[in-house]
Structure formats: structure tokens, C-alpha cells
Amino acid sequence: MTNSNKNIVIEFTKIEGTGNDFVLIDNRDSRYNFSYSDFSKIVCDRHRGVGADGLLVIENSERSDFKMRYLNADGSEGGMCGNGGRCIAKYLLVASGKQTTQFEALDYIYSAEIVDNKIRLLMNNPTDFRMGLKIQFENNNLKMDYVNTGAPHSALFIEDMPQAFNNFEKIEVNKIGRYIRYHELFSPAGTNVNFINKIGRGEVQIRTYERGVENETLSCGTGSIASAILAAMRYNWDSPIKVLTRSKDTLVINFINTDNKITNVSIEGPANQVFTGTLNYSIEEKNINE
């Protein structure tokens, strides 16, 4: 590896979980000393970089097997990423040959394991439930629920949507999602926005506008958890709940519901290493070059 003060060769892995894709770098040996935020913005660019929804960074931890850092494609470092957590666990479990691991993220210890070639991640308990919120959009009242599942999520059930917006396949996720994401009701942090369609008992399909990506993504782990829990509470369903993502892959959400107190939440689904590579990153110019 040849580095200079201005340029550095970075080894990376492209990895995805149910279509939610990430660039992963392993910095446990502290070889990389640059702004993750600047790097995330260029490496996640689908035209000028590798292309991804976010950047995953592995660092050393004194409390667990490793520490996970997650940055959105816009360079922001926000809440927990459920699919990112599953993907980073898959990377470490494959490398170590182990079946289980624990890692630190946002001052919390998460546990992950391999189950039938899929990755199950035990999450933190959801908080800050707010039900029946209403927002005016284009002279229509939009009703939604809200919960923090490691990241803030609002959720709209298609059956509650005004007639002009209740076609799940045609709904303008980016237009409506962006409006809600920046609404003063959720300021200053903003919110992710999920659109939920019930397709059978214990099963929903969702579309998600992701804060930080600022676009609809093929899958969102914490959004799937939020949608599953809110659907279970709404329809009086028992765990597990299946969530069909936009990628057509399914995530399985397990939890314990005791008088609407939700605990022991886990998310399970596939995670795949797509390819590995190296790139030349100019720290000074903040770009990828030959």
C-alpha cells in the first residue's frame, strides 16, 4: 500500500442487505486518518464513486468485539442502521468463522448471529411512540405514527391515505417523504418516512424514504422494524412480522409485546458481500482518482 500526505489507497468491501447497500472499510488498525464524512459523500456517489446508501466503518472497541460507525451517503452520522449492522456482522463473522458476535454502536452493545445462512441482529428497544400525528400536505390531511427504533421513523398506512395517494405502487415516495422528513413536527433531526401496505396477517410491504440518503431506498432495517411493530399494534398481530421490502427480499421482525411495551426486538434477513476492491482517495481534493 502506497500512501502520501495527500493520497491514500483504501481497501473496501461492497456489501448489501436486502438491497440496502454499503461501502465497508476496516479501520481496526487505524491505518485511515481522514474525515469519514468527506469520504462517505464521494464514495457513496453512484456516478463518481463506488455507489452506496451509506458507509460502514469498523473500529476497535474496549467493550465488545468491534465498534461500528455508520455514515449516510450525505456524510451525516445519525442513528443506528439495522441492515448496516447485519452487513457489518456478516463481514466479521465470515472473517472469523464464528457464529455470533457483539459490537458497539452509538454507546449500545448489539448482538448478531448466523441463522440459516441469514443474519439476525438483536436491536435496542424502541422509544418515543407518537400515534395519530397529522400533517397537511397539498390540502390533504396525512395521518401517521412515529417511533424511534434506533433511528427516527414516521409511518403512514396506505389505507389511511387520501384517495389521491393510496395507490401503493404509484405513490410519490420521494415527494411526500421529503416533505414529511423536513416537517417542523420532526425538527431539528428530521425523520425517515415509511409507507405501509398490509398484504396478509402478520405481513406487510413497505416503501421508505431515508433521511441522509434523501431518496427512496430498496430496504431500510430500522424502518422495517418500525413498520412491523406499528402494524402489529394496529392490527393486534403477534410476532414475528414479515416485511416485504422494495427489493422484494423479506425481513423478519421478532419482538415481545407486553401491553404495548415492546422489547427483545430482532431483525433477520440476508446479507451478502458483493465485491472487494481498492481505490485511490485524494484527502486534499476529496475525490477518487486513478
C-alpha positions as CSV (number, residue, x, y, z in Angstrom):
1,M,0.0,0.0,0.0
2,T,1.5,3.3,-1.1
3,N,0.2,6.4,0.7
4,S,1.2,10.1,0.8
5,N,0.1,13.0,2.8
6,K,-2.4,13.8,0.0
7,N,-3.4,10.4,-1.4
8,I,-4.2,7.1,0.2
9,V,-5.1,3.7,-1.1
10,I,-8.2,2.4,0.6
11,E,-9.3,-1.2,0.7
12,F,-13.0,-1.7,0.8
13,T,-15.8,-4.2,0.6
14,K,-19.2,-3.6,-1.1
15,I,-21.9,-5.3,0.9
16,E,-25.7,-5.3,0.9
17,G,-28.6,-6.5,2.9
18,T,-32.0,-6.8,1.1
19,G,-30.8,-4.2,-1.4
20,N,-29.7,-1.7,1.2
21,D,-26.0,-1.3,0.1
22,F,-22.9,-0.1,1.8
23,V,-19.2,0.5,1.3
24,L,-17.3,-1.0,4.3
25,I,-13.8,-0.2,5.4
26,D,-12.0,-1.9,8.2
27,N,-10.0,0.6,10.3
28,R,-9.2,-1.5,13.4
29,D,-5.5,-0.9,12.7
30,S,-6.1,2.9,12.5
31,R,-4.5,3.0,9.1
32,Y,-7.0,5.5,7.8
33,N,-6.9,9.0,9.3
34,F,-9.3,11.2,7.4
35,S,-12.8,12.7,7.6
36,Y,-15.3,9.8,7.3
37,S,-17.9,12.4,6.4
38,D,-16.0,13.7,3.4
39,F,-15.1,10.2,2.2
40,S,-18.7,9.0,2.6
41,K,-20.1,11.7,0.3
42,I,-17.7,10.8,-2.5
43,V,-17.5,7.0,-2.2
44,C,-21.3,6.6,-1.9
45,D,-21.9,8.8,-5.0
46,R,-23.4,6.4,-7.6
47,H,-21.8,8.4,-10.5
48,R,-18.4,9.4,-9.2
49,G,-17.8,6.8,-6.5
50,V,-18.4,3.2,-5.7
51,G,-22.1,3.9,-5.0
52,A,-24.0,3.0,-1.9
53,D,-26.6,4.1,0.6
54,G,-24.0,4.6,3.3
55,L,-20.5,4.0,4.7
56,L,-19.7,1.4,7.3
57,V,-16.5,1.7,9.3
58,I,-15.1,-0.9,11.7
59,E,-13.1,0.4,14.6
60,N,-11.7,-1.2,17.8
61,S,-13.9,-1.3,20.9
62,E,-12.9,-1.8,24.5
63,R,-16.5,-3.0,25.3
64,S,-17.1,-5.6,22.6
65,D,-15.7,-7.4,19.5
66,F,-15.6,-4.2,17.5
67,K,-17.2,-0.7,17.0
68,M,-19.5,0.2,14.1
69,R,-19.6,3.7,12.7
70,Y,-22.3,4.4,10.1
71,L,-22.5,7.4,7.9
72,N,-25.2,8.3,5.4
73,A,-24.5,9.0,1.8
74,D,-24.7,12.7,2.5
75,G,-21.9,12.4,5.1
76,S,-24.1,12.7,8.2
77,E,-23.6,10.4,11.1
78,G,-27.0,9.7,12.6
79,G,-29.0,6.9,14.1
80,M,-28.5,3.1,14.1
81,C,-28.7,1.3,10.7
82,G,-30.3,-2.1,11.1
83,N,-29.3,-3.5,7.7
84,G,-25.8,-1.9,8.1
85,G,-25.5,-3.7,11.4
86,R,-26.4,-7.0,9.9
87,C,-24.0,-6.4,7.0
88,I,-21.1,-5.5,9.2
89,A,-21.8,-8.6,11.4
90,K,-21.8,-10.8,8.3
91,Y,-18.4,-9.4,7.3
92,L,-16.8,-10.1,10.7
93,L,-18.5,-13.5,11.2
94,V,-17.3,-14.7,7.8
95,A,-13.8,-13.5,8.5
96,S,-13.7,-15.0,12.0
97,G,-15.5,-18.2,11.2
98,K,-17.7,-17.6,14.3
99,Q,-21.5,-17.9,14.6
100,T,-22.1,-15.0,17.0
101,T,-20.6,-11.5,17.6
102,Q,-21.2,-8.4,19.7
103,F,-20.4,-4.9,18.6
104,E,-20.7,-1.3,19.9
105,A,-22.7,1.4,18.1
106,L,-23.9,4.7,19.5
107,D,-23.0,3.6,23.0
108,Y,-25.1,0.5,22.9
109,I,-24.0,-3.2,22.5
110,Y,-25.7,-5.1,19.8
111,S,-25.6,-8.9,19.3
112,A,-25.7,-10.7,16.0
113,E,-25.7,-14.3,14.9
114,I,-25.9,-16.5,11.8
115,V,-29.3,-18.3,11.5
116,D,-29.9,-20.5,8.4
117,N,-27.4,-18.5,6.3
118,K,-29.1,-15.2,7.3
119,I,-28.1,-12.7,9.9
120,R,-30.2,-12.0,12.9
121,L,-29.5,-8.8,14.8
122,L,-30.8,-8.0,18.3
123,M,-31.8,-4.4,18.5
124,N,-32.4,-1.8,21.2
125,N,-35.9,-1.4,22.5
126,P,-38.0,1.2,20.5
127,T,-38.8,4.5,22.2
128,D,-40.8,7.7,21.7
129,F,-44.0,6.4,20.3
130,R,-46.3,9.1,19.0
131,M,-49.5,7.9,17.5
132,G,-52.1,9.7,15.3
133,L,-49.9,12.6,14.1
134,K,-51.4,14.7,11.3
135,I,-49.6,16.8,8.7
136,Q,-51.2,19.0,6.0
137,F,-49.9,18.1,2.5
138,E,-51.4,19.6,-0.7
139,N,-54.7,20.4,1.1
140,N,-54.9,16.8,2.4
141,N,-54.5,15.6,6.0
142,L,-51.9,12.8,6.3
143,K,-52.2,10.7,9.4
144,M,-49.1,8.9,10.7
145,D,-47.5,7.2,13.6
146,Y,-43.9,7.7,14.9
147,V,-41.4,5.7,16.8
148,N,-37.6,5.7,17.3
149,T,-36.2,2.2,16.5
150,G,-32.5,3.3,16.7
151,A,-33.4,6.0,14.1
152,P,-36.5,8.2,13.9
153,H,-39.3,6.8,11.8
154,S,-42.8,8.1,10.8
155,A,-45.1,5.6,9.2
156,L,-48.2,6.0,7.0
157,F,-50.6,3.2,6.4
158,I,-51.9,3.2,2.8
159,E,-55.4,2.5,3.9
160,D,-55.4,5.8,5.8
161,M,-54.1,7.9,2.9
162,P,-56.4,10.2,0.9
163,Q,-57.7,8.7,-2.3
164,A,-55.2,10.7,-4.4
165,F,-52.3,9.0,-2.6
166,N,-53.5,5.5,-1.7
167,N,-52.0,3.5,-4.6
168,F,-49.0,1.8,-3.1
169,E,-47.1,1.2,-6.3
170,K,-47.7,4.7,-7.7
171,I,-47.3,6.7,-4.5
172,E,-44.8,9.5,-4.9
173,V,-42.5,8.3,-2.1
174,N,-39.8,10.9,-2.7
175,K,-42.1,13.9,-3.0
176,I,-44.2,13.1,0.1
177,G,-41.4,11.6,2.0
178,R,-39.1,14.6,1.5
179,Y,-41.9,16.9,2.7
180,I,-42.5,14.9,5.9
181,R,-38.8,14.3,6.5
182,Y,-38.2,18.1,6.8
183,H,-41.5,19.0,8.5
184,E,-41.2,21.2,11.6
185,L,-43.0,18.5,13.6
186,F,-39.8,16.4,13.4
187,S,-37.2,19.2,13.6
188,P,-34.4,19.6,14.0
189,A,-33.3,16.0,13.4
190,G,-35.9,15.1,10.8
191,T,-37.4,11.7,10.3
192,N,-37.4,8.7,7.9
193,V,-40.7,8.1,6.3
194,N,-42.3,4.7,5.7
195,F,-45.4,3.8,3.6
196,I,-47.0,0.6,4.7
197,N,-49.4,-1.8,2.9
198,K,-51.0,-4.7,4.7
199,I,-50.8,-7.9,2.4
200,G,-51.9,-10.6,4.9
201,R,-52.0,-11.4,8.5
202,G,-48.5,-10.8,10.0
203,E,-47.1,-9.5,6.7
204,V,-46.7,-6.0,5.3
205,Q,-44.8,-4.4,2.4
206,I,-43.2,-1.1,2.8
207,R,-41.5,1.7,0.9
208,T,-39.1,4.0,2.7
209,Y,-37.7,7.5,2.2
210,E,-34.4,7.6,4.0
211,R,-33.1,10.6,5.8
212,G,-29.4,11.1,4.9
213,V,-29.8,9.2,1.6
214,E,-32.6,11.7,0.7
215,N,-34.2,9.2,-1.6
216,E,-36.3,6.0,-1.6
217,T,-34.1,3.0,-0.8
218,L,-34.6,-0.6,-1.6
219,S,-34.7,-1.5,2.0
220,C,-34.4,0.0,5.5
221,G,-33.8,-2.1,8.5
222,T,-34.9,0.3,11.3
223,G,-37.8,1.3,9.0
224,S,-38.8,-2.3,8.7
225,I,-38.7,-2.7,12.4
226,A,-40.8,0.4,13.0
227,S,-43.3,-0.7,10.3
228,A,-43.6,-4.2,11.7
229,I,-44.1,-3.0,15.3
230,L,-46.7,-0.3,14.4
231,A,-48.6,-2.8,12.2
232,A,-48.6,-5.4,15.0
233,M,-50.0,-2.8,17.4
234,R,-52.6,-1.6,14.9
235,Y,-53.9,-5.0,13.8
236,N,-53.3,-6.8,17.1
237,W,-50.8,-9.2,15.4
238,D,-48.3,-11.4,17.3
239,S,-44.6,-11.6,16.5
240,P,-43.0,-12.4,14.1
241,I,-43.9,-10.0,11.4
242,K,-42.7,-10.4,7.8
243,V,-41.7,-7.2,5.9
244,L,-41.5,-7.3,2.1
245,T,-39.0,-4.6,1.1
246,R,-38.8,-2.8,-2.2
247,S,-36.0,-5.1,-3.2
248,K,-38.5,-8.0,-3.0
249,D,-36.5,-9.5,-0.2
250,T,-38.2,-10.2,3.1
251,L,-37.0,-9.2,6.6
252,V,-38.4,-11.0,9.6
253,I,-39.0,-8.9,12.8
254,N,-39.4,-10.6,16.1
255,F,-40.3,-8.9,19.4
256,I,-42.1,-9.3,22.7
257,N,-45.2,-7.1,23.2
258,T,-46.4,-6.8,26.7
259,D,-49.3,-4.3,27.0
260,N,-47.8,-2.3,24.1
261,K,-44.3,-2.3,25.7
262,I,-42.0,-3.6,23.0
263,T,-38.8,-5.5,24.0
264,N,-36.4,-8.1,22.6
265,V,-36.6,-6.8,19.1
266,S,-34.6,-8.6,16.4
267,I,-34.3,-8.2,12.6
268,E,-33.4,-11.2,10.4
269,G,-32.6,-11.4,6.7
270,P,-29.9,-12.0,4.1
271,A,-26.7,-10.1,3.9
272,N,-24.2,-10.5,1.0
273,Q,-20.6,-9.4,0.3
274,V,-20.8,-8.2,-3.4
275,F,-17.2,-7.5,-4.2
276,T,-13.9,-6.1,-2.8
277,G,-11.5,-3.6,-4.2
278,T,-9.1,-0.7,-3.7
279,L,-9.4,2.9,-4.6
280,N,-7.1,6.0,-4.6
281,Y,-8.6,8.7,-2.4
282,S,-7.3,12.3,-2.5
283,I,-7.6,13.6,1.0
284,E,-6.8,17.1,-0.1
285,E,-9.1,17.3,-3.2
286,K,-11.7,15.0,-1.6
287,N,-12.1,12.8,-4.7
288,I,-11.4,9.4,-6.1
289,N,-8.7,9.3,-8.8
290,E,-6.6,7.0,-10.8
